[in-house]
Amino acid sequence: MEKEKKFKGSKFSTFIKKNIYLILMIVCLLAIIGMIAYTFAVQGAEDSTQTNANINDNQNVNIEKPDDNKPNENNPNEGNEDVETLTEIGQPVVNVEVMKDYTDTELVFNATMKHWATHQAVDYKCEKGEKVYAVFDGVVTSISATTLRGTTVTIKHSNGFESVYSLLDSKVSVKIGDKVKKGDIIGVVGDTGVFESADGTHFHFEFKKDGEFVDPNYYFEGANK
């Protein structure tokens, strides 16, 4: 029996010695397979964790609720049911003595600039300090000051209309973003601009539709349309 055990042990030892390289290759291959399997398992766990984190992040995102009081740039009156659709506009000043009327066909001489040009506005003869009023409901979109036009306020109305008030005093009664009603005071006549200074103190009013000048006389209340 003892001899049989020694024989089997010797046989196993001989087998190991003869196949050592093959056994080592198998062990290495198994180790590599194990490492690959472990790597995929770890990567899968990380991906799962990242996905869950992204889901949680998305669930925690705060969606900003639109401010109903903030004017829409394309439609400044959106969300304000009190604003009427523009049909007729009021006069921007109480004194409606027109110094120079609107024309887009005839040339008018500008005594200040010494040139002839169309006059796509209405100039009202006014005293300095005379109040200027919004011609219709809208939102103040611009307040600017230049050497030529002086202080200018622009109000955007419904239907793509804009009213532009120039030659105002630098201290206006509104600020950008203000909602105004027809007849609200936006400022007073000043002497801040020089492009028509030779005509004396007056107020320069422009009216636009979709960015193009239009004759405001057609839209004034009581206008003969």
C-alpha positions as CSV (number, residue, x, y, z in Angstrom):
1,M,0.0,0.0,0.0
2,E,2.8,2.3,0.9
3,K,4.5,1.5,-2.3
4,E,1.3,2.3,-4.2
5,K,1.1,5.7,-2.6
6,K,4.7,6.5,-3.4
7,F,4.1,5.5,-7.0
8,K,1.0,7.7,-7.3
9,G,2.9,10.6,-5.7
10,S,5.8,10.1,-8.1
11,K,3.4,9.9,-11.0
12,F,1.7,13.2,-10.0
13,S,5.0,14.9,-9.5
14,T,6.2,13.7,-12.9
15,F,2.9,15.0,-14.5
16,I,3.4,18.4,-12.9
17,K,7.0,18.7,-14.0
18,K,6.1,17.7,-17.6
19,N,3.2,20.1,-17.8
20,I,4.4,23.0,-15.7
21,Y,4.3,25.5,-18.5
22,L,0.9,24.5,-19.6
23,I,-0.4,24.7,-16.0
24,L,1.2,28.2,-15.6
25,M,-0.4,29.3,-18.9
26,I,-3.9,28.1,-17.7
27,V,-3.4,29.8,-14.3
28,C,-2.4,33.1,-16.0
29,L,-5.3,32.8,-18.4
30,L,-7.7,32.3,-15.6
31,A,-6.2,35.2,-13.7
32,I,-6.6,37.5,-16.8
33,I,-10.2,36.4,-17.3
34,G,-10.9,37.1,-13.6
35,M,-9.3,40.6,-13.9
36,I,-11.4,41.4,-16.9
37,A,-14.6,40.2,-15.3
38,Y,-13.8,42.3,-12.2
39,T,-13.1,45.4,-14.3
40,F,-16.4,45.0,-16.1
41,A,-18.3,44.5,-12.8
42,V,-16.7,47.7,-11.3
43,Q,-17.4,49.7,-14.4
44,G,-21.0,48.6,-14.5
45,A,-21.4,49.6,-10.9
46,E,-19.9,53.0,-11.6
47,D,-22.2,53.6,-14.6
48,S,-25.2,52.6,-12.5
49,T,-24.2,55.0,-9.8
50,Q,-23.6,57.8,-12.3
51,T,-27.0,57.2,-13.9
52,N,-28.7,57.3,-10.6
53,A,-26.9,60.5,-9.7
54,N,-27.9,62.1,-13.0
55,I,-31.5,61.1,-12.4
56,N,-31.4,62.6,-8.9
57,D,-29.8,65.8,-10.3
58,N,-32.5,66.1,-12.9
59,Q,-35.1,65.6,-10.3
60,N,-33.7,68.4,-8.2
61,V,-33.5,71.0,-11.1
62,N,-35.6,74.0,-10.3
63,I,-37.6,75.0,-13.4
64,E,-38.0,78.8,-13.2
65,K,-41.6,79.8,-13.4
66,P,-42.2,82.6,-15.9
67,D,-42.7,86.0,-14.3
68,D,-46.2,87.1,-15.3
69,N,-45.2,90.7,-14.5
70,K,-42.2,90.6,-16.8
71,P,-42.9,92.1,-20.3
72,N,-42.4,89.8,-23.3
73,E,-40.0,91.4,-25.8
74,N,-42.1,90.3,-28.7
75,N,-45.4,91.2,-27.1
76,P,-44.9,93.6,-24.2
77,N,-48.6,93.5,-23.3
78,E,-48.8,89.7,-23.1
79,G,-50.2,88.7,-19.7
80,N,-51.8,92.1,-19.1
81,E,-55.4,91.7,-20.0
82,D,-56.1,95.4,-19.1
83,V,-54.1,96.6,-22.2
84,E,-56.2,97.2,-25.2
85,T,-55.3,96.6,-28.8
86,L,-54.1,99.8,-30.4
87,T,-56.7,101.4,-32.5
88,E,-56.5,105.2,-31.9
89,I,-53.8,107.1,-30.1
90,G,-54.0,110.3,-28.1
91,Q,-51.9,113.5,-28.6
92,P,-48.5,113.5,-26.8
93,V,-48.9,117.1,-25.7
94,V,-51.8,119.3,-24.7
95,N,-50.7,122.1,-27.1
96,V,-51.3,120.5,-30.6
97,E,-49.9,123.4,-32.6
98,V,-47.9,121.6,-35.3
99,M,-44.7,123.3,-36.2
100,K,-43.6,120.8,-38.8
101,D,-45.8,117.9,-40.0
102,Y,-45.0,114.3,-41.1
103,T,-43.9,113.8,-44.7
104,D,-42.2,110.8,-46.3
105,T,-42.5,112.1,-49.9
106,E,-41.7,115.8,-49.9
107,L,-38.3,117.2,-48.8
108,V,-38.2,119.6,-45.9
109,F,-35.3,122.0,-45.2
110,N,-33.6,121.5,-41.9
111,A,-32.3,125.0,-41.0
112,T,-30.0,123.5,-38.3
113,M,-28.3,120.8,-40.3
114,K,-28.5,122.9,-43.6
115,H,-29.9,120.1,-45.7
116,W,-33.1,118.8,-47.3
117,A,-34.7,115.6,-46.1
118,T,-38.1,114.0,-45.5
119,H,-39.6,114.6,-42.0
120,Q,-41.0,111.4,-40.7
121,A,-42.2,112.9,-37.5
122,V,-44.5,115.5,-36.1
123,D,-43.0,118.6,-34.4
124,Y,-45.1,120.4,-31.9
125,K,-44.4,124.0,-30.9
126,C,-44.0,123.8,-27.1
127,E,-42.5,125.7,-24.2
128,K,-39.7,124.2,-22.2
129,G,-41.2,122.2,-19.3
130,E,-44.4,121.4,-21.0
131,K,-45.7,117.9,-20.1
132,V,-45.4,115.0,-22.6
133,Y,-47.9,112.1,-22.4
134,A,-47.9,108.5,-23.5
135,V,-50.1,108.2,-26.6
136,F,-51.2,104.7,-25.7
137,D,-50.8,101.8,-23.3
138,G,-47.4,100.1,-23.5
139,V,-44.0,99.3,-22.0
140,V,-41.0,101.7,-21.9
141,T,-38.2,99.8,-23.9
142,S,-35.6,102.5,-24.3
143,I,-34.4,105.8,-22.7
144,S,-31.4,107.4,-24.5
145,A,-29.6,110.7,-24.7
146,T,-27.7,112.0,-27.7
147,T,-26.3,115.3,-28.7
148,L,-28.6,115.5,-31.8
149,R,-31.9,114.2,-30.5
150,G,-31.5,114.9,-26.8
151,T,-33.3,112.7,-24.3
152,T,-35.5,110.2,-26.1
153,V,-38.1,107.7,-24.7
154,T,-39.4,104.8,-26.7
155,I,-42.6,103.0,-25.7
156,K,-43.6,99.7,-27.3
157,H,-47.4,99.1,-27.8
158,S,-49.5,96.2,-29.1
159,N,-49.7,95.2,-32.8
160,G,-46.0,96.1,-33.4
161,F,-46.4,99.8,-32.8
162,E,-43.8,102.1,-31.1
163,S,-44.0,105.7,-30.1
164,V,-40.8,107.7,-29.8
165,Y,-40.6,111.0,-27.8
166,S,-37.5,113.2,-28.5
167,L,-36.1,116.5,-27.3
168,L,-37.2,115.8,-23.7
169,D,-35.7,117.1,-20.6
170,S,-33.1,114.8,-19.2
171,K,-35.2,114.1,-16.1
172,V,-37.9,111.8,-17.4
173,S,-40.8,110.4,-15.3
174,V,-40.3,106.7,-16.4
175,K,-37.7,104.0,-16.5
176,I,-37.0,101.1,-18.8
177,G,-39.5,98.3,-18.2
178,D,-42.3,100.5,-16.8
179,K,-45.8,99.8,-18.0
180,V,-47.6,103.0,-18.9
181,K,-51.2,103.8,-19.6
182,K,-52.5,106.2,-22.3
183,G,-52.2,109.7,-20.9
184,D,-49.4,108.9,-18.3
185,I,-46.8,111.6,-18.1
186,I,-43.4,110.4,-19.3
187,G,-41.5,113.6,-19.1
188,V,-41.4,117.3,-20.1
189,V,-40.1,119.2,-23.1
190,G,-36.4,120.2,-22.8
191,D,-33.6,121.7,-24.9
192,T,-31.3,118.7,-24.8
193,G,-31.0,118.1,-28.6
194,V,-29.6,120.3,-31.4
195,F,-30.6,118.6,-34.6
196,E,-33.6,121.0,-35.0
197,S,-32.5,123.8,-32.6
198,A,-32.9,126.5,-35.2
199,D,-36.7,125.8,-35.2
200,G,-36.9,126.9,-31.5
201,T,-38.1,124.9,-28.5
202,H,-40.4,122.1,-29.6
203,F,-41.2,118.5,-29.2
204,H,-40.4,115.8,-31.8
205,F,-42.7,112.8,-32.0
206,E,-42.3,109.7,-34.1
207,F,-44.6,106.7,-34.6
208,K,-43.5,103.3,-36.0
209,K,-45.2,100.1,-37.1
210,D,-43.0,96.9,-37.2
211,G,-39.9,99.2,-37.1
212,E,-40.9,101.4,-40.0
213,F,-42.0,105.0,-39.8
214,V,-45.7,105.7,-40.2
215,D,-47.8,108.9,-40.2
216,P,-49.2,109.3,-36.7
217,N,-51.9,111.6,-38.1
218,Y,-53.6,108.5,-39.4
219,Y,-53.9,107.0,-35.9
220,F,-54.8,110.0,-33.8
221,E,-58.2,110.0,-32.2
222,G,-60.8,111.5,-34.5
223,A,-58.4,111.2,-37.5
224,N,-60.2,111.2,-40.8
225,K,-59.3,107.7,-42.0
